């Protein structure tokens, strides 16, 4: 329950919102300074992403200490895991290993994996082919069968991925349409166990009942926040934007995402400044 003079809470998407992988410097200093000012004013800032914990820790370690983003909470894996500022687990749900194996077999086996994902990092979402790339989340790590990014670990088979319960599985398809079709199949056929969220040519599959929006409601209650705000740039951010009292979308977001937000901004810094100033 919110209290009088309760802090403003802002949940920020990561990729394309405060982190821009294709840029020589993936963060904007203006965003980082605004984030520091927002927290110094007594407000709460968190990340809300489809990434694993390592997927956040590794890139943040690239930032100089004086501008590094610092979070009061982290909503990971599209809401299936929530951590506090000290890394303590506040909420968690997992997927049965067999569900992940079945989805991997259905969408990946017999297809060609994407060998170079740099086109994705550069913003080229899908290459109009039938290729499928798969990332499996377990523990704090994202596992891939391909050449890994710095936030990922390479494996040669599913047998090398530990655990009877896994955090999730993500697929990169050749087209947005293929991703949408796969998400529809998952939600229609195994929706009692898992749910899929489209993020352009990606889909992220997490335990049923989890979403960025549901996680935002959990965080609202845990922190006793006053105004709850959210900012994002893609389809998997829609539940979060809907759950927020005040929502922002980046100007480069798809039209449906911009239309779902209360405000459209060019930079996350503008949203942070508006909230800090009470606009």
C-alpha positions in Angstrom: 0.0 0.0 0.0 1.3 3.4 -0.9 2.0 5.8 2.0 1.9 9.6 2.1 5.0 11.1 0.5 5.7 7.7 -1.0 8.4 7.7 -3.7 7.9 7.6 -7.4 8.8 4.2 -8.8 10.0 3.9 -12.4 10.6 0.6 -14.2 12.8 0.9 -17.3 13.1 -1.6 -20.1 16.8 -2.3 -20.9 17.4 -2.9 -24.6 16.5 0.1 -26.8 15.5 2.1 -23.7 18.6 2.6 -21.7 21.0 0.3 -23.5 21.8 0.5 -27.2 24.0 -2.4 -28.2 24.8 -1.1 -31.7 26.3 2.1 -30.4 30.0 2.5 -29.7 29.0 3.6 -26.2 25.8 1.6 -25.5 24.4 4.0 -22.9 23.6 7.7 -23.0 25.4 9.9 -20.4 22.3 12.1 -20.3 20.2 9.0 -19.3 22.7 8.0 -16.6 22.9 11.5 -15.1 19.1 11.7 -15.0 18.8 8.3 -13.4 21.2 9.4 -10.6 19.3 12.6 -10.0 16.0 10.6 -9.9 17.3 8.3 -7.2 18.9 11.1 -5.2 15.5 12.8 -5.0 14.4 9.7 -3.1 12.7 7.8 -5.9 13.0 4.2 -6.9 14.5 3.1 -10.2 14.4 -0.5 -11.6 15.1 -2.4 -14.8 12.4 -4.5 -16.3 13.7 -6.7 -19.0 13.7 -10.1 -20.7 17.4 -10.6 -19.9 18.9 -12.8 -17.2 20.9 -11.4 -14.3 24.2 -11.9 -16.1 22.6 -10.2 -19.1 22.4 -7.0 -16.9 25.5 -7.3 -14.7 27.9 -7.9 -17.6 27.0 -4.8 -19.7 26.7 -2.5 -16.6 30.2 -3.5 -15.6 31.4 -1.7 -18.8 30.2 1.7 -17.5 32.4 4.0 -15.5 31.5 3.8 -11.8 30.5 7.5 -11.6 27.8 7.1 -14.3 26.8 3.4 -13.9 23.1 2.7 -13.6 22.1 1.6 -10.2 18.8 -0.1 -9.6 16.6 -0.5 -6.5 15.0 -3.6 -8.1 15.4 -5.8 -11.1 12.5 -7.4 -13.0 14.2 -10.1 -15.1 13.0 -12.6 -17.7 9.8 -10.8 -18.5 8.6 -10.8 -14.9 9.4 -14.4 -13.9 12.2 -13.2 -11.5 12.4 -10.1 -9.3 15.5 -9.2 -7.3 16.0 -6.4 -4.7 18.9 -4.0 -4.7 21.2 -6.4 -2.9 20.3 -9.3 -5.2 17.9 -11.0 -2.9 15.1 -12.9 -4.6 11.7 -11.2 -4.1 9.7 -13.3 -6.6 10.5 -16.3 -8.8 8.8 -18.8 -11.1 10.4 -21.5 -13.2 9.5 -23.6 -16.2 9.7 -27.4 -16.3 12.7 -28.6 -18.2 10.6 -30.9 -20.3 8.5 -27.9 -21.5 11.7 -26.2 -22.6 12.9 -29.3 -24.4 9.6 -29.7 -26.2 9.6 -26.1 -27.4 13.2 -26.4 -28.5 12.5 -29.5 -30.5 9.4 -28.0 -32.1 10.9 -24.7 -33.2 14.6 -25.4 -33.6 15.3 -29.0 -34.5 15.8 -29.5 -38.3 16.3 -25.8 -38.8 19.5 -23.7 -39.4 20.7 -21.6 -36.5 21.6 -17.9 -37.1 25.4 -17.8 -37.1 25.9 -14.0 -36.8 23.6 -12.0 -34.6 25.4 -8.7 -35.2 22.7 -7.7 -37.6 20.3 -7.9 -34.7 22.5 -5.8 -32.5 22.5 -3.2 -35.3 18.8 -3.1 -35.3 18.1 -5.4 -38.3 15.4 -7.5 -36.7 15.3 -10.6 -38.8 16.8 -11.4 -42.1 13.8 -12.8 -44.0 14.9 -16.4 -43.8 13.8 -19.6 -42.1 16.7 -19.5 -39.6 16.0 -19.8 -35.9 18.3 -19.0 -33.0 17.6 -20.3 -29.5 18.7 -19.0 -26.1 17.9 -21.0 -22.9 17.9 -19.3 -19.5 19.0 -21.3 -16.5 20.4 -20.1 -13.2 21.7 -16.5 -13.9 23.0 -17.4 -17.4 21.8 -17.4 -21.0 23.0 -20.5 -22.9 23.4 -20.6 -26.7 24.4 -23.2 -29.2 26.0 -20.5 -31.3 29.0 -18.1 -30.9 28.0 -16.4 -27.7 27.8 -12.7 -26.8 29.7 -11.7 -23.6 26.5 -12.2 -21.6 26.0 -15.8 -22.8 27.6 -19.2 -22.4 28.1 -21.6 -25.3 26.9 -25.2 -25.1 26.9 -28.0 -27.6 23.8 -29.8 -26.4 20.9 -29.4 -24.0 22.5 -32.0 -21.7 25.1 -29.3 -20.7 22.4 -27.0 -19.4 21.8 -27.7 -15.6 18.6 -28.0 -13.7 15.2 -29.8 -13.7 13.5 -26.4 -13.7 14.7 -23.6 -16.0 14.0 -19.9 -16.2 12.9 -19.7 -19.8 13.7 -20.0 -23.5 13.9 -17.4 -26.2 13.8 -17.7 -30.0 15.0 -15.4 -32.8 13.1 -16.0 -36.0 13.8 -14.8 -39.5 10.7 -12.5 -39.6 8.4 -10.7 -37.2 5.5 -12.7 -38.7 7.2 -16.0 -37.9 7.8 -14.8 -34.3 4.1 -13.8 -34.0 2.9 -17.2 -35.3 5.2 -19.1 -32.9 4.0 -17.0 -29.9 0.4 -17.6 -30.9 1.0 -21.4 -31.0 2.7 -21.4 -27.6 0.0 -19.4 -25.9 -2.7 -21.4 -27.5 -1.3 -24.9 -26.9 0.8 -24.8 -23.7 -0.6 -21.6 -22.2 -1.3 -23.4 -18.9 2.4 -23.9 -18.4 4.1 -21.1 -20.4 3.4 -17.8 -22.1 5.3 -16.2 -25.0 5.9 -12.5 -25.5 6.9 -11.0 -28.9 9.8 -8.6 -29.0 10.0 -7.8 -32.7 11.6 -11.0 -34.3 12.2 -12.5 -30.8 9.9 -14.3 -28.6 10.6 -14.9 -24.9 8.9 -17.8 -23.2 8.4 -17.7 -19.5 6.2 -19.4 -16.9 2.5 -18.9 -17.3 1.1 -15.9 -15.4 4.3 -14.0 -15.6 4.6 -10.6 -17.4 6.3 -7.3 -16.9 2.9 -5.9 -15.9 2.3 -8.5 -13.2 5.8 -8.0 -11.9 5.3 -4.2 -11.7 2.2 -4.8 -9.5 4.3 -7.0 -7.3 7.0 -4.4 -7.0 4.4 -1.7 -6.3 3.2 -3.7 -3.3 6.6 -4.6 -2.0 8.0 -1.1 -2.0 4.8 0.8 -1.1 5.4 3.1 -4.0 3.3 6.1 -4.7 3.1 6.9 -8.5 4.3 3.9 -10.5 5.7 4.7 -14.0 7.2 2.6 -16.8 9.1 3.2 -20.0 9.8 0.8 -22.9 10.1 0.4 -26.6 8.7 -2.9 -27.7 5.7 -5.3 -27.6 6.7 -7.2 -24.5 6.6 -3.8 -22.6 2.8 -3.5 -23.3 1.7 -5.2 -20.0 4.1 -3.0 -18.1 2.9 0.2 -19.7 -0.7 -0.9 -19.1 0.0 -1.6 -15.4 1.7 1.8 -14.7 0.0 4.9 -13.5 2.2 6.9 -15.9 3.7 5.3 -19.0 6.3 6.4 -21.5 7.3 5.0 -24.9 10.4 5.8 -26.9 9.9 7.6 -30.2 11.5 4.7 -32.1 9.0 2.2 -30.6 6.4 0.5 -32.9 3.2 2.4 -33.4 1.2 0.1 -31.2 3.6 0.6 -28.3 3.6 4.4 -28.8 -0.1 4.4 -28.9 -0.4 2.5 -25.6 1.8 5.0 -23.7 0.7 8.2 -22.0 3.8 10.0 -23.3 6.3 9.5 -26.1 9.8 10.7 -25.5 13.0 10.8 -27.5 15.2 9.8 -24.5 14.7 8.0 -21.2 16.3 11.1 -19.6 13.2 13.1 -20.6 10.9 10.8 -18.7 13.1 10.7 -15.6 13.3 14.5 -15.6 9.6 14.9 -16.0 8.9 12.6 -13.1 11.5 14.2 -10.9 10.0 17.6 -11.6 6.4 16.4 -11.1 5.3 17.3 -14.6 
